[in-house]
Amino acid sequence: MQLNFEYLPASGGAQQELVLLHGWGSNREIWRSLLAPLRPWANITLVDLPGCAPGCDLDVQPQLAQVLAAILDCSPTKAVYLGWSLGGQLAVELAARHPERVAAVITLCSNPRFVATTDWPGMDASRFSAFRAAVMTDPGGALRRFDSLQTAGARQPRRLLRQLPRQGRERASLQLLAGLQWLATLDQRIRLPALTQPQLHLLAEHDGLLPAGLERSLNALLLNTPSARVQVLAAASHVAPLDAPDTVAREIRLFLADAGLLNKSSSPTQTLAKRDVADSFSRAASLYDSVAKLQRDVGAQLLTSLDQLQIVPTTLLDLGCGTGYFYPDLRRLYPGARYLGLDLAQGMVEFARGRVAGEGDWLVGDAEALPLAANSVDLVFSSLAVQWCYRPEHLFAELSRVLRPGGCCVFTSLGPDTLCELRTAWAAVDSHQHVNNFIPASDLASAARRVPGIQLELDNGLFRMEYQRVRDLLSELKTLGAHNMNRDRPAGLTSRRAMQGMLQAYETWREDGVLPATYDVIFGVLEKA
């Protein structure tokens, strides 16, 4: 069983891995409001759960053990599991069955025994049975009634009703009965006190779905479990991920800090200023193609790799489309596909849009934060754009997010040996950073291994350009907009003496009357399972 999931690396220094499990009748979209306060310090995995999420198309009724195994398959080796409603019970099950994979458990608006018994508060059994019968008769109608139950007690129930995720509702099926079966039968009152991991149980003050006496019962159950904490979120309703996201995120972080589960932050070094990159290429748009021989040659070779793919895309993304030079070739190869051209540089996008007279869709955006929906693209073509992404794990996570299952990205990037002659010549003059640094293939491979659900194959090739004078190379780089954009580049103008020294040092590379400039080109094929 394969789940639809997203892996979202921390936007800052990652201090923990979080896996977020939604409840019955919902899907992973319920967590969107929590991403802003969580992502600065946590890597996040979101999943859609068969038996709980409407529209999960399976040939057979999902079994609990299968779903739990599938969650682990797409999750980090060890993580903190946060579960809302039924998702909280699934998180507890994972912690009990696979303690080596679960660092801590956090439940949100969740009852370890959902259906009431004579000695435990919960939903009345006859009421639950009536709801289950309604799902069997009309799944879509039952889901709408369930939404009203979830928002009962909220300060602004109508607003929350509009926010509840409804993807897949039109395909709601009797597979949802599996989740109701889990709600009816899971009884974790023995499991919770026996857990060895730290556990936090967040309840909502105005939860209209769970009973008012649950806090008291949980505290009594966990009285002799020092690693467990029960807390009530003031003024929150059952849909706390929507109406109290900042409070929920704050309590999670405090709990993990108290438990010693926040690792030391290690923010990635940002070697490139994205704004500088975008501005430089925007200014270069009108003259770019006049000097872009290398870019054309590399792109043409990348195009030939598309012949080996068994993909007929309905949506194609040209990532780092630049001036739109490869639009005609991609349109010829895939005439039936919707074309999306995206670039970081506003000037490039405007130039490309004007070039093709209203054809295609053109977007300004960052490859590390794509402005596209999940599972919306079949094929990504990206030639000489990846080298401007200094956080490849973010790039690959975004590609995994937007690609449909079975989708593919073919790309080229520049490796660290690019312009080695120019780098060596400058090193003979001073110790400043005069040439852009690029990420090696080994770092790309390592980043891809940290993103679940993708496979990356890499190859290298050297491209040699030739010039009569070094100044011709420097002029070409400036016209392309690809001159030195490292943050630690020397400030101000280069002195005449330093420039003359570099030019003289570069002359040692002259062979047969020409000066070489080598480009270390990385070819990559990324596939999503």
C-alpha positions as CSV (number, residue, x, y, z in Angstrom):
1,M,0.0,0.0,0.0
2,Q,1.4,3.4,-1.0
3,L,0.1,6.6,0.6
4,N,-0.1,10.1,-0.8
5,F,2.2,12.1,1.3
6,E,4.4,15.2,1.4
7,Y,7.8,15.7,3.0
8,L,8.4,19.4,3.9
9,P,11.9,20.2,5.2
10,A,12.3,22.8,7.9
11,S,12.6,26.4,6.5
12,G,15.2,27.1,9.2
13,G,17.4,24.7,11.2
14,A,15.7,21.4,11.6
15,Q,15.5,20.3,15.3
16,Q,13.0,17.4,15.0
17,E,11.1,15.2,12.5
18,L,7.3,15.5,12.8
19,V,4.8,13.1,11.2
20,L,1.2,14.5,11.2
21,L,-1.7,12.1,11.1
22,H,-5.2,13.5,10.4
23,G,-8.5,12.2,11.7
24,W,-11.6,10.5,10.2
25,G,-13.3,12.3,7.3
26,S,-10.4,14.7,6.8
27,N,-7.0,14.6,4.9
28,R,-3.6,16.1,5.2
29,E,-4.9,19.6,4.3
30,I,-6.2,20.0,7.8
31,W,-2.6,20.7,8.9
32,R,-1.9,23.6,6.5
33,S,-2.5,26.3,9.2
34,L,0.1,24.6,11.5
35,L,2.9,24.6,8.9
36,A,3.9,28.3,9.3
37,P,4.6,28.0,13.1
38,L,6.1,24.4,12.8
39,R,8.3,24.5,9.7
40,P,10.9,27.0,11.0
41,W,12.2,24.3,13.3
42,A,10.8,20.9,12.1
43,N,10.9,18.7,9.1
44,I,7.3,17.6,8.5
45,T,5.7,14.6,6.8
46,L,2.0,14.8,5.9
47,V,0.0,11.8,4.7
48,D,-3.5,10.9,3.5
49,L,-4.8,7.9,5.4
50,P,-7.0,5.3,3.6
51,G,-10.0,4.5,5.7
52,C,-10.1,8.1,7.0
53,A,-9.5,10.4,4.0
54,P,-12.4,10.5,1.4
55,G,-11.3,9.7,-2.1
56,C,-8.4,7.4,-1.3
57,D,-9.0,4.9,-4.2
58,L,-8.1,1.4,-3.1
59,D,-9.3,-1.9,-4.5
60,V,-9.8,-3.5,-1.1
61,Q,-10.9,-2.3,2.3
62,P,-7.8,-1.0,4.2
63,Q,-6.7,-2.9,7.2
64,L,-5.2,-1.2,10.2
65,A,-1.9,-3.1,10.1
66,Q,-1.5,-2.2,6.4
67,V,-2.1,1.5,7.0
68,L,0.3,1.6,9.9
69,A,3.0,-0.1,7.9
70,A,2.4,2.3,5.0
71,I,2.8,5.2,7.3
72,L,6.2,4.0,8.4
73,D,7.2,3.3,4.8
74,C,6.9,7.0,4.0
75,S,8.1,8.4,7.3
76,P,11.6,9.2,8.7
77,T,13.5,6.4,10.5
78,K,12.5,8.1,13.8
79,A,10.1,10.9,14.4
80,V,7.6,12.5,16.7
81,Y,4.1,11.5,15.8
82,L,1.3,14.1,16.1
83,G,-2.2,12.7,15.6
84,W,-5.5,14.6,15.5
85,S,-8.7,12.8,16.5
86,L,-8.5,9.3,15.1
87,G,-5.0,10.1,14.0
88,G,-4.0,10.4,17.6
89,Q,-5.1,6.8,18.2
90,L,-3.0,5.7,15.1
91,A,0.0,7.5,16.6
92,V,-0.4,5.7,19.8
93,E,-0.7,2.4,18.0
94,L,2.6,3.1,16.1
95,A,4.3,4.0,19.4
96,A,3.2,0.8,21.0
97,R,3.9,-1.5,18.1
98,H,7.1,0.2,16.8
99,P,8.7,2.0,19.7
100,E,12.1,2.2,17.9
101,R,10.5,4.4,15.2
102,V,8.6,6.8,17.5
103,A,10.4,9.4,19.6
104,A,7.3,10.8,21.2
105,V,3.5,10.8,20.8
106,I,1.3,13.9,20.8
107,T,-2.4,13.5,20.5
108,L,-4.8,16.4,19.7
109,C,-8.5,16.2,20.5
110,S,-8.2,12.4,20.7
111,N,-9.8,9.8,22.9
112,P,-8.0,6.5,23.5
113,R,-11.5,4.8,23.7
114,F,-13.8,6.8,21.3
115,V,-17.0,4.9,22.0
116,A,-18.2,5.1,25.6
117,T,-18.2,2.2,28.1
118,T,-19.6,2.0,31.6
119,D,-16.3,3.2,33.0
120,W,-15.0,5.5,30.3
121,P,-16.4,8.7,28.7
122,G,-17.0,8.7,25.0
123,M,-19.6,8.9,22.2
124,D,-22.8,7.0,23.1
125,A,-22.7,3.6,21.4
126,S,-26.2,3.9,19.9
127,R,-25.3,7.3,18.5
128,F,-22.2,5.9,16.9
129,S,-24.1,3.0,15.4
130,A,-26.6,5.4,13.9
131,F,-23.8,7.5,12.3
132,R,-22.2,4.4,10.9
133,A,-25.5,3.4,9.3
134,A,-25.7,6.9,7.8
135,V,-22.3,6.5,6.2
136,M,-23.3,3.1,4.7
137,T,-26.4,4.8,3.1
138,D,-24.9,8.2,2.1
139,P,-21.2,8.7,2.7
140,G,-21.2,12.3,1.4
141,G,-24.2,13.4,3.4
142,A,-22.8,11.7,6.5
143,L,-19.5,13.6,6.1
144,R,-21.4,16.9,5.9
145,R,-23.1,16.1,9.2
146,F,-19.8,15.1,10.7
147,D,-18.4,18.5,9.8
148,S,-21.1,20.2,11.9
149,L,-20.2,17.9,14.8
150,Q,-16.6,18.8,14.6
151,T,-17.2,22.5,14.6
152,A,-19.8,22.5,17.4
153,G,-18.6,24.6,20.3
154,A,-16.3,26.8,18.2
155,R,-16.5,30.5,18.4
156,Q,-16.9,30.9,14.6
157,P,-18.3,27.6,13.4
158,R,-19.3,28.8,9.9
159,R,-15.8,30.1,9.2
160,L,-14.3,26.8,10.3
161,L,-16.8,24.9,8.2
162,R,-15.5,26.8,5.1
163,Q,-11.9,25.9,6.1
164,L,-12.4,22.2,6.5
165,P,-10.7,20.3,3.7
166,R,-13.2,18.7,1.3
167,Q,-10.9,17.2,-1.3
168,G,-12.2,13.8,-2.5
169,R,-15.7,14.3,-1.0
170,E,-17.3,13.6,-4.4
171,R,-15.5,10.2,-4.4
172,A,-16.4,9.3,-0.8
173,S,-16.9,5.6,-0.5
174,L,-17.6,2.8,1.9
175,Q,-13.9,2.6,2.5
176,L,-14.5,5.2,5.2
177,L,-16.2,2.4,7.2
178,A,-12.7,1.0,7.9
179,G,-11.8,4.2,9.9
180,L,-15.1,3.9,11.8
181,Q,-14.3,0.3,12.6
182,W,-11.0,1.5,14.1
183,L,-12.8,4.2,16.1
184,A,-15.2,1.6,17.4
185,T,-12.7,-1.1,18.4
186,L,-9.4,0.7,19.4
187,D,-9.0,0.8,23.2
188,Q,-5.7,2.2,24.2
189,R,-6.3,2.6,27.9
190,I,-3.8,-0.2,28.6
191,R,-1.3,1.0,25.9
192,L,-1.0,4.6,27.1
193,P,0.4,4.0,30.6
194,A,2.8,1.4,29.2
195,L,4.4,3.6,26.6
196,T,8.1,4.3,27.1
197,Q,8.1,7.5,25.0
198,P,7.2,11.0,26.2
199,Q,3.5,11.7,25.5
200,L,1.4,14.8,25.4
201,H,-2.4,14.8,25.1
202,L,-3.9,18.1,24.1
203,L,-7.6,18.5,24.5
204,A,-9.9,21.4,23.5
205,E,-12.0,23.4,26.0
206,H,-15.0,23.6,23.7
207,D,-14.7,20.3,21.9
208,G,-18.2,19.3,20.8
209,L,-17.3,15.8,19.7
210,L,-15.4,14.5,22.8
211,P,-16.9,14.3,26.3
212,A,-16.2,17.0,28.9
213,G,-15.0,14.4,31.4
214,L,-12.1,13.2,29.2
215,E,-9.4,15.3,30.9
216,R,-10.2,14.0,34.3
217,S,-10.2,10.4,33.1
218,L,-7.0,10.7,31.2
219,N,-5.2,12.3,34.2
220,A,-6.4,9.4,36.4
221,L,-5.3,6.9,33.8
222,L,-1.8,8.4,33.5
223,L,-1.4,9.3,37.2
224,N,1.7,7.0,37.5
225,T,3.2,7.8,34.1
226,P,5.6,10.7,34.7
227,S,6.5,11.1,31.0
228,A,2.8,11.8,30.1
229,R,1.1,15.2,30.2
230,V,-2.5,16.2,29.7
231,Q,-3.4,19.8,28.8
232,V,-6.5,21.6,27.8
233,L,-6.4,24.3,25.1
234,A,-8.4,27.3,26.2
235,A,-11.2,28.4,23.9
236,A,-10.3,25.8,21.2
237,S,-12.8,23.5,19.5
238,H,-12.4,20.0,18.1
239,V,-10.9,21.4,14.9
240,A,-8.0,22.9,16.9
241,P,-5.6,22.6,13.9
242,L,-7.7,25.3,12.3
243,D,-8.9,27.5,15.1
244,A,-5.8,27.4,17.4
245,P,-2.7,26.6,15.2
246,D,-0.3,29.0,17.0
247,T,-1.3,27.7,20.4
248,V,-1.0,24.1,19.3
249,A,2.4,24.7,17.8
250,R,3.7,26.5,20.9
251,E,2.6,23.7,23.2
252,I,4.2,21.1,21.0
253,R,7.5,23.0,21.0
254,L,7.5,23.5,24.8
255,F,6.7,19.8,25.3
256,L,9.5,18.7,23.1
257,A,12.0,21.1,24.6
258,D,11.1,19.9,28.1
259,A,11.5,16.3,27.0
260,G,15.0,17.0,25.5
261,L,13.8,16.2,22.0
262,L,14.8,19.4,20.2
263,N,18.1,18.8,18.5
264,K,20.7,21.6,18.2
265,S,19.7,23.7,15.2
266,S,22.0,23.6,12.2
267,S,20.8,26.2,9.7
268,P,22.2,25.7,6.2
269,T,24.7,28.2,5.0
270,Q,23.1,30.4,2.3
271,T,25.9,31.1,-0.2
272,L,23.6,32.8,-2.7
273,A,21.3,35.7,-2.3
274,K,18.2,34.7,-4.2
275,R,17.1,38.2,-4.7
276,D,20.4,39.1,-6.3
277,V,20.1,36.0,-8.6
278,A,16.6,37.0,-9.7
279,D,17.6,40.7,-10.3
280,S,20.7,39.7,-12.3
281,F,18.9,37.4,-14.7
282,S,16.0,39.8,-15.0
283,R,18.4,42.5,-16.3
284,A,20.0,40.0,-18.7
285,A,16.7,38.8,-20.3
286,S,16.8,40.8,-23.5
287,L,20.4,39.8,-24.5
288,Y,20.6,36.4,-22.8
289,D,20.0,34.2,-25.9
290,S,22.7,36.1,-27.9
291,V,25.5,34.6,-25.7
292,A,23.8,31.4,-24.4
293,K,25.6,28.8,-26.5
294,L,26.5,26.6,-23.5
295,Q,22.9,26.8,-22.2
296,R,21.6,25.8,-25.6
297,D,24.0,22.9,-26.0
298,V,23.4,21.5,-22.5
299,G,19.6,21.9,-22.9
300,A,19.7,20.2,-26.3
301,Q,21.4,17.2,-24.7
302,L,18.9,17.1,-21.9
303,L,16.1,17.1,-24.4
304,T,17.4,13.8,-25.9
305,S,17.0,12.1,-22.5
306,L,13.2,12.7,-22.7
307,D,13.1,10.0,-25.4
308,Q,13.9,7.4,-22.8
309,L,11.0,8.2,-20.5
310,Q,7.7,6.3,-20.6
311,I,5.7,9.4,-19.8
312,V,2.9,11.1,-21.7
313,P,2.4,14.2,-19.5
314,T,-0.8,16.1,-19.1
315,T,1.1,18.9,-17.3
316,L,4.7,19.8,-18.0
317,L,6.8,22.2,-15.9
318,D,9.7,24.0,-17.4
319,L,11.5,24.9,-14.2
320,G,13.9,27.8,-14.7
321,C,12.4,28.5,-18.1
322,G,14.5,31.6,-18.6
323,T,13.6,33.2,-21.9
324,G,11.4,30.3,-23.0
325,Y,14.0,29.1,-25.4
326,F,13.0,25.4,-25.0
327,Y,9.3,26.0,-25.2
328,P,9.0,25.1,-28.9
329,D,10.9,21.9,-28.5
330,L,8.9,20.8,-25.4
331,R,5.6,21.8,-27.2
332,R,6.7,19.7,-30.2
333,L,7.5,16.7,-28.0
334,Y,4.3,17.0,-25.9
335,P,1.7,18.8,-28.0
336,G,-1.2,17.6,-25.7
337,A,0.4,18.7,-22.4
338,R,-0.4,21.9,-20.5
339,Y,2.9,23.9,-20.4
340,L,4.0,25.8,-17.3
341,G,7.0,28.0,-17.5
342,L,8.4,29.1,-14.2
343,D,11.4,31.2,-13.3
344,L,12.8,33.1,-10.3
345,A,13.4,36.2,-12.4
346,Q,10.5,38.4,-13.2
347,G,12.3,39.8,-16.2
348,M,12.8,36.4,-17.7
349,V,9.2,35.4,-17.3
350,E,8.0,38.6,-18.9
351,F,10.4,38.2,-21.8
352,A,9.3,34.5,-22.3
353,R,5.6,35.4,-22.1
354,G,6.0,38.0,-24.8
355,R,8.0,35.7,-27.0
356,V,5.4,33.1,-27.5
357,A,2.4,35.4,-28.0
358,G,0.0,34.2,-25.3
359,E,0.8,30.5,-25.4
360,G,1.5,28.5,-22.3
361,D,1.2,29.6,-18.6
362,W,4.1,31.6,-17.1
363,L,4.8,32.0,-13.4
364,V,7.4,33.7,-11.2
365,G,8.5,31.4,-8.4
366,D,11.2,29.8,-6.4
367,A,12.1,26.1,-7.1
368,E,12.5,25.6,-3.4
369,A,8.9,26.9,-2.7
370,L,6.9,26.1,-5.8
371,P,3.6,28.0,-6.2
372,L,1.9,24.8,-7.4
373,A,-0.6,22.3,-5.9
374,A,0.5,18.8,-4.7
375,N,0.4,16.0,-7.3
376,S,-0.3,18.5,-10.2
377,V,2.6,17.9,-12.6
378,D,3.7,14.8,-14.6
379,L,7.0,15.9,-16.0
380,V,9.6,18.6,-15.0
381,F,12.2,19.8,-17.4
382,S,14.9,22.0,-15.8
383,S,18.1,22.9,-17.6
384,L,20.8,24.8,-15.7
385,A,18.6,26.2,-12.9
386,V,19.2,23.8,-10.1
387,Q,22.7,25.2,-9.4
388,W,21.0,28.4,-8.0
389,C,19.3,26.3,-5.2
390,Y,21.5,26.2,-2.2
391,R,19.1,23.8,-0.2
392,P,18.7,20.8,-2.5
393,E,16.7,18.9,0.1
394,H,14.0,21.6,-0.2
395,L,14.2,21.5,-4.0
396,F,13.7,17.7,-4.1
397,A,11.0,17.8,-1.5
398,E,9.1,20.3,-3.6
399,L,9.6,18.3,-6.7
400,S,8.3,15.2,-4.8
401,R,5.3,17.3,-3.6
402,V,4.2,18.6,-7.0
403,L,4.9,15.5,-9.1
404,R,2.2,13.0,-9.5
405,P,3.0,9.4,-8.5
406,G,5.1,8.0,-11.4
407,G,6.2,11.5,-12.4
408,C,9.7,12.4,-13.4
409,C,12.1,15.4,-13.4
410,V,15.0,15.6,-15.7
411,F,17.5,18.4,-14.9
412,T,21.0,19.7,-15.3
413,S,23.1,21.6,-12.9
414,L,26.6,22.9,-12.6
415,G,29.2,21.1,-10.4
416,P,32.1,22.6,-8.4
417,D,34.7,22.2,-11.2
418,T,32.8,24.7,-13.3
419,L,35.1,27.5,-14.5
420,C,38.1,25.8,-12.8
421,E,40.5,27.8,-15.0
422,L,39.0,31.1,-13.9
423,R,38.9,30.1,-10.3
424,T,42.6,29.0,-10.4
425,A,43.6,32.3,-12.1
426,W,41.9,34.4,-9.5
427,A,43.5,32.3,-6.7
428,A,46.9,33.3,-8.0
429,V,46.0,36.9,-7.3
430,D,44.1,36.9,-4.0
431,S,42.0,34.8,-1.6
432,H,38.6,36.4,-2.4
433,Q,35.6,34.5,-3.8
434,H,35.4,35.5,-7.5
435,V,33.6,32.5,-9.0
436,N,30.3,31.1,-8.0
437,N,30.4,27.9,-5.8
438,F,28.2,25.1,-6.9
439,I,26.9,22.0,-5.1
440,P,28.6,18.7,-6.0
441,A,26.7,15.7,-7.2
442,S,27.5,13.9,-4.0
443,D,25.5,16.5,-2.0
444,L,22.6,16.3,-4.4
445,A,22.5,12.5,-4.0
446,S,22.7,12.8,-0.2
447,A,19.8,15.4,-0.1
448,A,17.7,13.1,-2.3
449,R,18.2,10.2,0.1
450,R,16.6,12.3,2.8
451,V,13.4,12.8,0.9
452,P,11.1,9.8,1.0
453,G,9.5,8.4,-2.1
454,I,12.0,9.5,-4.8
455,Q,14.8,8.0,-6.7
456,L,17.7,10.1,-8.2
457,E,20.2,9.0,-10.8
458,L,23.1,11.3,-11.6
459,D,25.8,11.6,-14.3
460,N,28.5,14.1,-15.1
461,G,29.8,15.6,-18.3
462,L,32.4,18.3,-19.1
463,F,31.6,21.0,-21.6
464,R,34.5,23.1,-23.0
465,M,34.0,26.6,-24.3
466,E,36.8,28.5,-26.1
467,Y,37.7,32.2,-26.2
468,Q,40.4,34.3,-27.7
469,R,40.5,36.6,-24.6
470,V,39.6,36.2,-21.0
471,R,37.6,39.4,-21.2
472,D,35.3,37.7,-23.7
473,L,34.5,35.1,-21.1
474,L,33.9,37.7,-18.4
475,S,31.7,39.8,-20.8
476,E,29.6,36.7,-21.6
477,L,29.1,35.8,-18.0
478,K,27.9,39.4,-17.3
479,T,25.6,39.4,-20.3
480,L,24.1,36.1,-19.2
481,G,23.5,37.4,-15.7
482,A,25.6,34.6,-14.3
483,H,28.5,36.5,-12.9
484,N,29.7,36.1,-9.3
485,M,26.7,36.2,-6.9
486,N,28.2,34.6,-3.8
487,R,27.4,36.5,-0.6
488,D,31.1,36.7,0.3
489,R,32.1,38.1,-3.1
490,P,34.6,41.1,-2.8
491,A,32.8,44.4,-2.4
492,G,33.5,47.3,-4.8
493,L,35.4,47.3,-8.0
494,T,38.3,44.9,-8.6
495,S,41.6,46.8,-8.8
496,R,43.4,47.2,-12.1
497,R,46.4,45.4,-10.6
498,A,44.4,42.4,-9.5
499,M,42.6,42.2,-12.8
500,Q,45.9,42.3,-14.7
501,G,47.3,39.6,-12.5
502,M,44.3,37.3,-13.1
503,L,44.5,37.8,-16.8
504,Q,48.1,36.9,-16.8
505,A,47.6,33.8,-14.7
506,Y,44.8,32.6,-17.0
507,E,47.2,32.8,-20.0
508,T,48.9,29.6,-18.7
509,W,45.8,27.7,-19.9
510,R,46.1,28.9,-23.5
511,E,46.4,26.0,-25.9
512,D,46.4,26.1,-29.7
513,G,45.8,29.8,-29.6
514,V,42.6,29.6,-27.5
515,L,41.7,29.9,-23.8
516,P,39.4,27.1,-22.4
517,A,36.5,27.5,-20.0
518,T,35.3,24.2,-18.6
519,Y,31.8,23.6,-17.3
520,D,31.2,20.7,-15.0
521,V,27.6,19.7,-15.9
522,I,25.5,17.3,-13.8
523,F,22.7,15.4,-15.4
524,G,19.9,14.1,-13.1
525,V,16.8,12.0,-13.4
526,L,14.5,12.1,-10.4
527,E,11.5,9.7,-10.3
528,K,8.6,9.7,-7.8
529,A,7.3,6.4,-6.7
